[in-house]
Amino acid sequence: MVWQEFPLSSSGFDNWPPEDEQVIEELCAIAESYVARRRHHVSLLLWSGGNELQGSLDGRKMGQASPSVWTIR
């Protein structure tokens, strides 16, 4: 089984997903391309938006306790 990730990762300083509208639009196009090219692989189990992105347990952007949730529109 394969866990396919989109190209998002932690910089070590900023562990939060991008919030800039232009960057989000670019990532959406990249995600659509990934899905179109890989959707027929029988071993594909799930898609992930970057398993290194996380925030604090109280919802702040800084921290290392809780994975952040990022959705593609």
C-alpha angles and dihedrals in degrees: 000000000000129000103203117202130199116231099274123121143159119267089203089245103053112036095172127102116255117276099185108113094223093051090048091051090051091049091050090055090048091049092050089051092049092050094046092052099041107030095100097057107117093211095056108118105168147346122236133194096216123311093214095065113102145147139195124293091251092058100260119140095240122069143068107245112085131037112244119238117232124174130194113228 
